[in-house]
Amino acid sequence: MSDNPLYIAFVWHMHQPYYKDDITGSYILPWVRMHGIKDYYDMPALLTDFPDIHQTFNLVPSLLKQIRDYVENGATDKFLILTLKPAAELDQADKLFLLKNSFMANWDTMIKPYPSYWMLLDRRGYSVSPDDLQNATRYFTTQDYLDLQVWFNLTWFDPLFKQNDQFLKGLIRKGSGFTETEKALLIQKQREVMALIIPEYKRLAVTGRIELTTTPFYHPILPLLCDTDLAKVAVPDIHLPLNRFVHPEDAKAQVDRALAYHENLFGARPSGMWPAEGSVAEDIIPLLADAGIEWIGTDEGVLARSLGIHIDRDFAGVMKNPEVLYKPYLVGKGDKRVSVVFRDHTLSDLIGFVYSKWDYKNAVHDLIDRLHRVRRGVSDGPHLVSIILDGENAWEYYQNDGRDFFLYLYERLSGEQGLRCVTVGEYLKEHPAQSSIERLHAGSWINANFRIWIGHEEDNRAWDLLAQTREALTAYASTNGDPAKLAKAWEEIYIAEGSDWCWWYGDDHYSENDEEFDVLFRTHLMNVYRLIGLDVPDELQISILREDRQALPTVELTAFISPTIDGQVTNYFEWLPAGFYDVSQGGGAMHRGASIITHIYYGFDLKNMFLRIDPSGSLKDEKVSELAFFINFLYPKNRDVEIRVVPQERRVSAALFLGDNGNRLQTAVINTVAANDIIELAVPFELLGVKPDDEIQIFVTVERSGSEVEKWPYRGYIQFKVPTDDFEAMMWQV
């Protein structure tokens, strides 16, 4: 066991996509403003009373640019325009927009705690289908719409302000019956809070309490800008765009502009950088070294692939070979070398995705215990645990926006023997990297590859449209010399190179704003043509989004299964080989409460398809009887299985239906169904009319009182083939 302290570097990554159309000056989405009043000031301000807690904040220039636009230029967005419109003057389209979009906050932590706000959601209903929204407008008065305008903008304020600002406290106490004057003052308060953000970072940076770092300006995947073929390093058989994109000069521009912007705003160039999504490759190291970057961060998966090893963890997620991970490395050649720190994937994801569901004190105790286990497991000498994650998106899933968790965590860490919180720069100054990596693997923090951003049909289409637009601009620039137009057109290209657009394209993620993201991406490309006086190609008018596609499972099925259909996990192994789809990991709405379904498991033997549905709540709740679960078949066509649970009668039923709408007829009762802790179902292949090697395509929906409230996968379907006799033998060969 080491007597030296274990060093801990928290790196909070602050970023939002670029929501502005620079030609019209309008912001399509409000999330810079909303996270601005909830997260960007609060996260550094939490450190005020904890002088021993030093942390690193990575501030993306495109985010800072948008914050300044709201503060210095009075920027507005579509949501804000509709907020400030007097409720008495709202037309039908305005009302539908407000009913659809004014509940885009975590329902459990940001709506339910406020009875008046929750009542408005309950009155609207939990479905946002066009027909349901039209119907809901009949039940909302002018005062209801005004209250809704206020609540959506009020709930996003950080607890720091809700608990201490008298005006906000008064609005929360009042709950309803708000006035137009109060609404205007609320928006003024938002701008006042946003004006505090950048000065707070400056204040703490000057005192040495925090280190400020940056990301290439518009958050691009730097290796893919250099060469899209780098995606083949991790996935050799990946399907790439038609046009290879090789523009290291754009990568350099994104880096250089980020450093210059940061220096202009904060008075010093950053020494560190979090490449967007932790995306790295050996090819970008000389570029970063030439720009003066001293250190970067990425994920432990990239480290494992770089060293050609497996990072071992025990059943609790504790490292078995900690000496490998908990130290910096040097990468690069000669004088073009950069230090790299690698995030502890487990600890970072516990904070980002797991601890929000725990009691905050238990979560802190668990994290502290894990850190001490790391300290006891390493040899003498300095060691650094890098905990790196988004600094804004997770906290709405915590009670009280995570404030209780962080205050207790920082209190514990401040007095904890053997643990010391430092910035990455501080650590490297005291303990420079001694180990080297011969060649840095090309990958990101997600699965050590780039598949989120390239390889899917939608992603590849986006890359091809970007390449075509860039070629048109290059051709124009070679024969025309209007510097102002060229500068604006290149800015649009750099914006379109951001990672956020392809984050939402493909099957990996979705949001309630997918269409807006698609429109934004194509708008930036269309703006290039408009700025240089060329006709916008028709293909840019067509959405890149597709609906009919297979959704990738979280885990692929690997073998036959034979579960006991009793509505509970009879033993750990019965569903272990099954494929499953994790709702939270498979892509989720940006701002929403807990879904009714959390996981879908699927598998088979030679005669039956097995399906398991895991609910977020108890199936013994009487309200479950209001729900109907549907297994919908895209193939074989015109089939669905309807499952109903009646907890009052301790009964569950399932039936197979053929046809749709008015022609839908029940053809069979399925007796192999059970509901207890989970729903389990077995459907004979013979009943479905399928034979070995036929494809099955399904998705699951939940209805409440005849209205659809959920669909999983949100976009697309789960697909597998009816097994043949040699299925398992074939799987062993894979």
C-alpha positions in Angstrom: 0.0 0.0 0.0 1.3 3.5 -0.8 1.8 6.1 1.9 1.6 8.8 -0.8 -1.6 10.5 -1.5 -3.7 9.4 -4.5 -4.2 12.3 -6.8 -7.6 12.8 -8.3 -8.3 15.1 -11.3 -11.9 15.9 -12.0 -12.3 17.3 -15.5 -15.7 18.8 -16.3 -16.4 19.2 -20.0 -18.8 22.1 -20.8 -20.3 22.0 -24.2 -23.5 22.6 -26.2 -24.0 22.3 -30.0 -24.0 25.6 -32.0 -27.7 26.3 -32.2 -27.5 29.6 -34.0 -28.2 30.3 -37.7 -25.6 33.1 -38.2 -27.4 34.4 -41.3 -30.8 34.9 -39.7 -29.3 35.5 -36.2 -31.9 33.1 -34.7 -31.3 30.3 -32.2 -33.4 27.2 -32.9 -33.0 25.6 -29.5 -32.7 27.1 -26.0 -30.3 24.7 -24.2 -27.3 27.1 -23.9 -29.7 29.5 -22.0 -31.2 26.7 -19.9 -28.0 25.0 -18.9 -26.5 28.5 -18.5 -28.9 29.2 -15.6 -28.5 25.7 -14.1 -25.0 24.3 -14.6 -22.3 26.6 -16.0 -22.1 29.0 -13.1 -23.1 26.6 -10.4 -20.4 23.9 -11.1 -17.4 26.2 -10.4 -19.2 28.2 -7.8 -19.7 25.0 -5.7 -15.9 25.0 -5.1 -16.0 28.4 -3.3 -16.1 26.9 0.2 -13.7 24.1 -0.5 -10.2 25.7 -1.2 -8.5 22.3 -1.2 -10.6 21.0 -4.1 -8.8 21.9 -7.3 -10.5 20.9 -10.6 -10.2 21.3 -14.4 -13.0 22.9 -16.5 -12.9 22.3 -20.2 -14.8 25.1 -21.9 -15.6 24.7 -25.6 -15.3 27.9 -27.5 -18.6 27.4 -29.4 -20.4 27.3 -26.0 -18.6 30.4 -24.7 -19.4 32.2 -28.0 -23.1 31.5 -27.5 -23.1 32.5 -23.8 -21.5 35.8 -24.7 -24.1 36.3 -27.4 -27.0 36.0 -24.9 -25.2 38.3 -22.4 -23.6 40.9 -24.6 -25.9 41.0 -27.7 -29.3 40.2 -26.2 -29.6 37.0 -28.3 -32.9 35.2 -28.3 -34.2 31.8 -29.4 -37.5 30.4 -30.7 -38.5 29.2 -27.2 -37.7 32.6 -25.7 -39.7 34.5 -28.3 -42.8 32.3 -27.5 -42.2 32.7 -23.8 -42.3 36.5 -24.1 -45.3 36.6 -26.3 -48.3 37.6 -24.2 -50.4 34.6 -23.4 -53.6 36.3 -24.5 -52.1 36.7 -28.0 -51.0 33.1 -28.6 -52.4 31.5 -31.7 -53.2 27.8 -32.1 -49.7 27.0 -33.5 -48.1 28.8 -30.5 -50.2 26.9 -28.1 -49.3 23.5 -29.7 -45.6 24.5 -29.6 -45.8 25.3 -25.9 -47.7 22.2 -25.0 -45.2 20.0 -26.9 -42.0 21.7 -25.7 -42.6 23.2 -22.3 -42.1 19.9 -20.5 -38.6 19.2 -21.9 -37.1 18.8 -18.4 -36.6 15.8 -16.3 -40.1 15.0 -15.1 -39.1 13.3 -11.9 -36.7 15.9 -10.6 -37.7 19.2 -12.4 -41.5 18.9 -12.8 -42.9 16.6 -10.2 -41.5 18.5 -7.2 -43.7 21.5 -8.2 -47.4 20.5 -7.9 -48.6 23.3 -10.1 -46.2 22.4 -12.9 -46.9 18.7 -12.6 -50.7 19.4 -12.7 -50.1 21.2 -16.1 -48.2 18.1 -17.4 -51.0 15.8 -16.1 -53.6 18.0 -17.8 -51.7 17.9 -21.1 -51.1 14.2 -20.9 -48.0 12.1 -21.3 -48.2 11.7 -25.0 -47.2 14.3 -27.6 -48.8 12.9 -30.7 -50.4 15.6 -32.8 -53.9 14.5 -32.2 -53.4 14.4 -28.4 -51.9 17.9 -28.4 -54.8 19.3 -30.4 -57.2 17.7 -27.9 -55.2 19.1 -24.9 -55.6 22.7 -26.1 -59.3 22.5 -25.2 -58.4 22.1 -21.5 -55.9 25.0 -21.2 -56.9 28.5 -20.3 -54.9 31.7 -21.1 -53.7 31.7 -17.5 -52.6 28.1 -17.9 -50.4 29.0 -20.9 -48.9 31.9 -19.0 -48.1 29.6 -16.0 -46.6 27.2 -18.4 -44.4 29.9 -20.0 -43.1 30.8 -16.5 -42.6 27.3 -15.2 -40.5 26.0 -18.1 -38.1 29.0 -17.6 -38.3 28.8 -13.8 -37.6 25.1 -13.2 -34.2 25.3 -15.1 -32.7 27.6 -12.5 -30.0 26.0 -10.3 -31.1 25.3 -6.7 -28.5 27.9 -5.7 -30.7 30.6 -7.1 -34.1 28.9 -6.3 -33.1 28.7 -2.6 -31.5 32.1 -2.2 -33.1 34.5 -4.7 -36.1 36.1 -3.2 -37.9 36.7 -6.5 -37.5 33.1 -7.6 -38.5 31.8 -4.2 -41.6 34.0 -4.4 -42.6 32.6 -7.8 -42.1 29.0 -6.6 -44.3 29.7 -3.5 -47.0 31.3 -5.7 -47.1 28.3 -8.0 -49.7 29.6 -10.4 -51.5 32.7 -11.5 -48.3 34.4 -12.7 -48.4 37.8 -14.4 -46.9 39.0 -17.6 -44.7 41.4 -15.5 -43.4 38.5 -13.4 -42.6 36.5 -16.6 -40.6 39.4 -18.1 -38.6 39.8 -14.8 -37.9 36.1 -14.8 -36.3 36.3 -18.3 -34.3 39.3 -17.1 -33.1 37.2 -14.1 -31.9 34.5 -16.6 -29.7 37.0 -18.4 -28.3 38.3 -15.1 -27.3 34.7 -14.1 -25.7 34.1 -17.5 -23.7 37.2 -17.1 -22.1 35.7 -14.0 -20.7 32.6 -15.7 -17.5 33.7 -17.5 -16.4 36.0 -14.6 -16.7 33.1 -12.2 -14.4 31.0 -14.2 -11.9 33.9 -14.5 -12.1 34.5 -10.7 -11.3 30.9 -9.8 -8.6 30.5 -12.5 -6.7 33.6 -11.4 -6.6 32.2 -7.8 -5.2 28.9 -9.1 -8.3 27.0 -7.8 -9.2 25.7 -11.3 -7.5 25.0 -14.6 -9.2 26.1 -17.8 -8.8 24.0 -20.9 -10.4 24.0 -24.3 -11.6 21.9 -27.2 -11.2 22.5 -31.0 -13.5 25.4 -31.7 -16.8 23.8 -32.9 -16.2 20.4 -31.2 -15.1 18.4 -34.3 -13.8 14.8 -34.2 -10.3 15.9 -35.0 -8.9 12.6 -36.4 -11.8 12.3 -38.8 -11.1 15.8 -40.1 -7.6 14.8 -40.7 -8.6 11.6 -42.5 -11.9 9.7 -42.4 -10.0 6.5 -43.1 -8.7 6.6 -39.5 -12.1 5.1 -38.6 -10.7 1.8 -40.1 -8.1 1.6 -37.4 -10.6 0.4 -34.8 -13.2 -1.0 -37.2 -11.5 -2.3 -40.3 -14.7 -3.3 -42.1 -16.6 -0.1 -41.4 -18.6 1.3 -44.3 -17.3 4.8 -45.0 -18.7 7.7 -46.9 -18.3 7.8 -50.7 -15.9 10.7 -50.5 -12.8 10.4 -48.3 -12.5 13.5 -46.2 -8.8 14.5 -45.7 -8.5 18.1 -44.5 -5.8 18.4 -41.7 -5.8 22.1 -42.5 -9.4 22.3 -41.1 -8.3 20.4 -38.0 -5.5 23.0 -37.6 -7.9 25.9 -38.0 -10.3 24.5 -35.4 -7.4 24.1 -32.9 -5.7 27.4 -33.6 -8.9 29.4 -33.5 -9.9 27.7 -30.2 -6.6 28.6 -28.6 -6.8 32.2 -29.8 -10.4 32.7 -28.6 -9.6 31.2 -25.2 -6.5 33.5 -24.8 -8.5 36.5 -25.8 -11.3 35.8 -23.3 -9.2 34.5 -20.3 -5.9 36.3 -20.9 -3.8 33.1 -21.3 -3.5 30.2 -23.6 -4.6 26.9 -22.1 -1.9 24.2 -21.8 -4.5 21.3 -21.9 -7.2 20.2 -24.2 -10.0 17.6 -24.2 -10.3 16.7 -27.8 -14.0 16.4 -28.7 -15.4 13.1 -27.4 -11.9 12.2 -26.3 -11.2 11.4 -30.0 -7.5 11.0 -30.6 -5.0 9.4 -33.1 -1.3 9.5 -33.5 -1.8 11.7 -36.6 -3.1 14.7 -34.5 -0.3 14.8 -32.0 2.2 16.9 -34.1 -0.6 19.4 -34.8 -1.4 19.7 -31.1 2.3 19.9 -30.1 3.0 22.7 -32.7 0.0 24.6 -31.3 1.6 24.5 -27.8 -0.8 22.0 -26.2 1.0 20.2 -23.4 -1.6 17.6 -22.4 -4.8 16.0 -23.7 -7.2 13.5 -22.2 -9.0 10.4 -23.6 -10.5 7.2 -22.3 -9.0 4.0 -20.8 -10.3 2.0 -23.7 -7.9 4.0 -26.0 -5.1 3.2 -23.6 -5.8 -0.5 -23.7 -5.9 -0.6 -27.5 -2.7 1.5 -27.7 -0.8 -0.9 -25.4 -2.4 -4.0 -26.8 -3.6 -5.1 -23.4 -6.9 -5.8 -21.6 -7.7 -3.6 -18.6 -8.9 -6.0 -16.0 -11.5 -5.1 -13.4 -13.1 -7.3 -10.7 -16.9 -7.8 -10.3 -17.2 -4.5 -8.5 -15.4 -2.6 -11.3 -12.1 -2.2 -9.4 -8.9 -2.3 -11.4 -6.8 -5.4 -11.2 -3.9 -3.8 -13.0 -4.1 -0.2 -11.6 -0.4 0.7 -12.4 -1.3 0.7 -16.1 -4.1 3.3 -15.9 -3.4 5.7 -13.1 -0.5 7.6 -14.7 0.1 10.0 -17.6 1.9 8.8 -20.8 3.9 10.6 -23.4 2.9 10.2 -27.1 4.5 11.5 -30.2 8.0 11.7 -31.6 11.0 13.9 -31.0 10.0 17.4 -30.0 6.4 16.9 -31.0 5.3 15.1 -27.9 2.2 15.6 -25.7 1.2 14.1 -22.3 -2.0 12.1 -22.2 -4.2 11.2 -19.2 -6.7 8.5 -19.5 -10.1 8.7 -17.8 -11.3 6.0 -15.4 -14.3 4.9 -17.4 -16.0 3.2 -14.5 -15.7 6.0 -12.0 -16.6 8.6 -14.6 -19.7 6.7 -15.7 -20.8 6.0 -12.1 -21.1 9.8 -11.6 -22.6 10.4 -15.0 -25.1 7.6 -15.2 -25.5 5.6 -11.9 -25.2 7.7 -8.8 -28.2 9.8 -9.7 -30.4 6.9 -8.8 -28.8 6.5 -5.3 -29.1 8.3 -2.0 -26.5 11.0 -2.4 -24.6 10.1 0.8 -24.5 6.4 -0.2 -23.2 7.5 -3.6 -20.4 9.6 -2.0 -19.4 6.8 0.4 -19.2 4.4 -2.6 -17.0 6.8 -4.6 -14.7 7.5 -1.7 -14.4 3.8 -0.9 -13.5 3.1 -4.5 -10.8 5.7 -4.5 -9.3 4.3 -1.3 -9.3 0.9 -2.9 -7.3 2.3 -5.8 -4.9 4.0 -3.4 -4.3 0.7 -1.5 -3.9 -1.2 -4.8 -1.1 0.9 -6.3 2.6 0.8 -5.4 4.6 3.7 -3.9 4.9 6.7 -6.1 2.5 9.3 -7.5 -0.6 8.1 -9.2 -3.4 10.0 -10.9 -7.1 9.0 -11.2 -8.7 11.0 -14.0 -12.5 11.4 -13.7 -13.7 13.1 -16.9 -17.3 13.6 -17.9 -19.9 16.2 -19.1 -20.3 19.0 -16.6 -24.0 19.7 -17.4 -26.1 16.9 -18.7 -26.2 14.4 -15.8 -27.3 16.7 -13.0 -31.0 17.0 -13.9 -31.3 13.3 -13.1 -30.0 13.9 -9.6 -32.2 15.2 -6.8 -31.7 18.9 -6.2 -29.6 19.0 -9.4 -26.8 17.1 -7.8 -26.1 20.0 -5.3 -26.4 17.7 -2.2 -24.1 15.1 -3.8 -21.4 17.6 -4.7 -21.4 19.5 -1.4 -21.1 16.2 0.5 -18.5 14.9 -1.8 -16.3 18.0 -1.6 -16.7 18.1 2.2 -15.6 14.5 2.4 -12.7 14.9 0.0 -11.5 18.0 1.8 -10.8 16.1 5.0 -10.0 12.7 3.5 -6.5 11.5 4.4 -4.6 10.0 1.4 -6.7 11.7 -1.3 -5.8 15.0 -3.0 -7.8 16.8 -5.7 -5.6 18.5 -8.3 -5.9 20.0 -11.7 -4.3 18.0 -14.5 -1.7 20.7 -15.1 -0.7 20.8 -11.4 -0.1 17.1 -11.4 2.0 17.1 -14.5 4.0 20.0 -13.3 4.9 18.1 -10.1 5.0 14.6 -11.7 5.8 14.8 -15.4 5.0 11.7 -17.5 7.7 9.1 -17.5 6.1 6.3 -19.6 5.7 6.4 -23.3 3.2 5.0 -25.8 4.7 3.9 -29.1 1.6 4.6 -31.1 -1.6 6.1 -29.9 -4.7 4.2 -31.0 -7.3 6.1 -33.1 -10.5 6.1 -31.1 -12.8 8.0 -28.8 -14.2 7.6 -25.2 -17.0 5.5 -26.6 -15.9 1.9 -27.4 -12.4 3.2 -28.5 -13.7 3.9 -32.0 -15.6 6.5 -34.1 -18.7 4.6 -35.0 -21.0 7.1 -33.3 -20.0 9.7 -36.0 -19.3 7.7 -39.1 -20.3 4.4 -40.7 -24.1 4.6 -40.5 -26.0 5.5 -43.6 -27.1 8.9 -42.1 -23.6 9.7 -40.8 -22.0 8.9 -44.1 -24.6 11.0 -46.0 -23.7 13.9 -43.7 -20.0 13.5 -44.4 -20.6 13.4 -48.1 -22.7 16.5 -48.1 -20.1 18.3 -46.0 -17.3 17.3 -48.5 -19.4 18.4 -51.5 -20.1 21.8 -49.9 -16.5 22.3 -48.9 -15.4 21.5 -52.5 -17.9 24.1 -53.8 -16.5 26.7 -51.5 -12.9 25.9 -52.4 -13.7 26.2 -56.1 -15.3 29.6 -55.4 -12.4 30.8 -53.3 -10.0 30.0 -56.1 -11.6 32.5 -58.5 -13.3 35.0 -56.3 -11.8 37.3 -53.7 -14.5 38.7 -51.4 -12.8 38.2 -48.0 -15.9 39.0 -46.0 -18.1 36.4 -47.8 -15.3 33.8 -47.7 -14.8 34.3 -44.0 -18.5 33.8 -43.2 -18.7 30.8 -45.6 -15.7 29.1 -44.0 -17.3 29.7 -40.6 -20.3 27.7 -41.7 -18.1 24.8 -42.8 -16.3 24.8 -39.5 -19.7 24.7 -37.7 -20.9 21.9 -39.9 -17.7 19.9 -38.9 -18.8 19.8 -35.3 -19.4 16.3 -33.8 -22.9 17.0 -32.6 -24.7 16.5 -35.9 -23.5 13.0 -36.4 -24.0 12.3 -32.7 -27.7 12.4 -33.4 -27.6 10.9 -36.9 -27.6 7.1 -37.0 -29.1 4.6 -34.6 -26.9 5.3 -31.6 -28.8 8.3 -30.1 -32.0 10.2 -30.5 -33.6 13.2 -29.0 -36.9 15.0 -29.1 -35.0 17.6 -31.2 -33.7 15.2 -33.9 -35.5 17.1 -36.7 -34.1 20.4 -35.4 -30.5 19.0 -35.4 -31.0 17.8 -38.9 -32.3 21.1 -40.1 -29.4 23.0 -38.3 -26.8 20.8 -40.0 -28.2 21.3 -43.5 -28.8 25.0 -42.8 -25.1 25.5 -42.2 -24.3 23.8 -45.4 -27.0 25.7 -47.3 -25.6 29.0 -45.9 -22.3 28.3 -47.6 -24.0 28.4 -51.0 -26.1 31.4 -50.1 -23.1 33.4 -48.9 -21.1 32.8 -52.1 -24.1 33.4 -54.4 -24.7 29.9 -55.7 -27.9 27.9 -55.9 -28.5 25.6 -53.0 -28.5 22.0 -54.2 -31.9 20.3 -54.0 -30.4 17.4 -52.0 -29.7 19.7 -49.1 -33.5 20.4 -48.9 -34.1 16.7 -48.1 -33.9 15.4 -44.5 -31.0 13.1 -43.8 -33.1 11.3 -41.2 -34.5 7.9 -41.9 -37.1 6.0 -39.8 -37.0 2.5 -41.1 -33.7 1.1 -39.9 -32.4 -1.5 -37.5 -31.4 -0.2 -34.0 -28.2 -1.6 -32.7 -28.7 -3.7 -29.5 -26.7 -2.8 -26.4 -25.6 -6.4 -26.3 -25.9 -9.0 -29.1 -27.5 -12.4 -28.3 -24.9 -15.1 -28.3 -26.6 -18.5 -27.6 -29.9 -20.3 -27.2 -31.8 -19.4 -24.0 -34.5 -21.3 -22.1 -35.9 -19.0 -19.5 -38.5 -19.9 -16.9 -41.6 -17.9 -17.8 -42.5 -16.8 -14.3 -42.1 -13.0 -14.3 -38.9 -12.8 -12.4 -35.2 -13.4 -12.9 -35.1 -17.0 -11.7 -31.4 -17.1 -11.9 -28.6 -14.9 -13.1 -27.8 -17.1 -16.1 -31.2 -17.6 -17.7 -31.1 -14.4 -19.7 -27.3 -13.9 -19.8 -26.8 -15.0 -23.5 -29.8 -12.9 -24.6 -29.6 -9.8 -26.7 -30.8 -6.7 -24.9 -31.7 -3.1 -25.6 -30.9 -0.6 -22.8 -33.3 2.3 -23.2 -30.9 4.8 -21.5 -27.8 3.7 -23.5 -29.6 3.1 -26.7 -30.2 6.8 -27.0 -32.7 8.9 -25.0 -34.6 12.1 -25.1 -32.5 15.0 -23.9 -34.9 16.1 -21.2 -37.4 13.6 -19.9 -38.4 11.7 -16.9 -37.9 8.0 -16.3 -39.4 5.8 -19.0 -41.9 3.0 -18.3 -39.6 0.5 -19.9 -35.9 0.3 -19.0 -34.6 -2.8 -20.8 -35.9 -5.2 -23.5 -34.3 -8.7 -23.7 -34.8 -11.0 -26.6 -33.7 -14.5 -27.5 -34.8 -17.9 -28.7 -34.5 -21.6 -28.8 -35.4 -23.6 -31.9 -39.1 -23.3 -31.3 -39.8 -20.1 -29.5 -39.0 -16.4 -29.5 -38.5 -15.2 -25.9 -39.0 -11.6 -24.8 -38.5 -9.9 -21.5 -39.6 -6.4 -20.6 -38.1 -4.7 -17.5 -40.2 -1.9 -16.1 -38.9 1.2 -14.2 -41.7 0.9 -11.6 -43.5 -1.9 -9.9 -45.9 -4.1 -11.9 -48.0 -4.4 -8.8 -49.0 -0.7 -8.9 -52.7 -0.5 -9.7 -52.0 2.2 -12.4 -50.3 -0.5 -14.4 -53.8 -1.7 -15.4 -54.1 1.5 -17.5 -51.2 0.4 -19.7 -51.0 -2.0 -22.6 -47.6 -3.3 -23.9 -47.4 -4.2 -27.6 -44.8 -6.3 -29.4 -45.1 -4.9 -33.0 -43.8 -6.9 -35.9 -42.5 -5.2 -39.0 -41.7 -8.7 -40.2 -43.6 -10.9 -40.4 -46.0 -8.1 -41.3 -49.3 -7.1 -39.8 -48.8 -8.9 -36.5 -48.7 -7.7 -32.9 -48.8 -9.2 -29.5 -50.8 -7.3 -26.9 -49.9 -7.8 -23.2 -52.1 -6.5 -20.3 -51.3 -6.7 -16.6 -54.1 -6.4 -14.1 -52.4 -6.3 -10.7 -55.6 -6.0 -8.7 -56.6 -9.5 -10.1 -53.0 -10.8 -10.1 -53.5 -11.5 -13.8 -51.6 -11.1 -17.0 -52.8 -11.8 -20.5 -51.2 -11.9 -24.0 -52.8 -12.4 -27.4 -51.6 -12.4 -31.0 -53.4 -10.2 -33.4 -53.3 -10.0 -37.2 -54.1 -7.0 -39.4 -54.1 -3.3 -38.4 -56.6 -0.6 -37.5 -60.1 -1.7 -38.3 -59.0 -5.1 -39.7 -57.1 -6.1 -36.5 -58.4 -9.5 -35.3 -57.3 -11.7 -32.4 -56.0 -15.0 -33.7 -54.5 -16.7 -30.7 -54.1 -16.5 -26.9 -50.6 -16.8 -25.7 -50.5 -18.6 -22.3 -46.7 -18.6 -21.9 -46.6 -15.1 -20.3 -45.9 -13.9 -16.8 -45.7 -10.6 -14.9 -44.2 -10.2 -11.5 -41.0 -8.1 -11.2 -40.6 -8.2 -15.0 -42.7 -9.3 -18.0 -41.6 -12.6 -19.7 -43.2 -14.0 -22.8 -42.6 -17.0 -25.1 -44.1 -16.9 -28.6 -43.9 -20.1 -30.8 -42.3 -19.4 -34.2 -45.0 -21.6 -35.7 -47.6 -19.2 -34.4 -45.9 -16.3 -36.2 -45.7 -18.2 -39.4 -41.9 -18.0 -39.8 -39.3 -20.6 -40.6 -35.6 -20.9 -39.9 -33.4 -18.1 -41.4 -36.4 -15.7 -41.7 -35.9 -12.2 -40.3 -37.9 -11.0 -37.4 -38.2 -7.2 -36.9 -39.9 -5.9 -33.8 -40.4 -2.8 -31.7 -42.2 -2.4 -28.4 -44.8 0.3 -27.6 -46.7 1.2 -24.5 -50.1 2.7 -24.6 -52.1 4.4 -21.8 -55.8 4.6 -22.3 -55.4 4.0 -26.1 -52.7 6.7 -26.6 -49.1 5.7 -27.3 -46.7 7.0 -24.7 -43.5 5.2 -25.5 -41.8 3.4 -28.4 -38.5 1.4 -28.1 -36.3 1.6 -30.0 -37.3 5.2 -30.3 -36.4 5.2 -34.0 -36.0 1.8 -35.8 -36.5 -1.8 -34.7 -34.7 -4.8 -33.2 -33.8 -7.4 -35.7 -32.7 -11.1 -35.6 -33.1 -14.3 -37.6 -35.1 -17.3 -36.7 -32.3 -19.8 -35.7 -31.3 -22.8 -37.7 -30.1 -26.1 -36.1 -26.5 -25.0 -36.3 -27.0 -21.5 -34.8 -24.8 -22.1 -31.7 -22.1 -23.8 -33.7 -22.0 -20.8 -36.0 -21.8 -18.4 -33.0 -18.8 -20.3 -31.6 -17.0 -19.7 -34.9 -17.6 -15.9 -34.8 
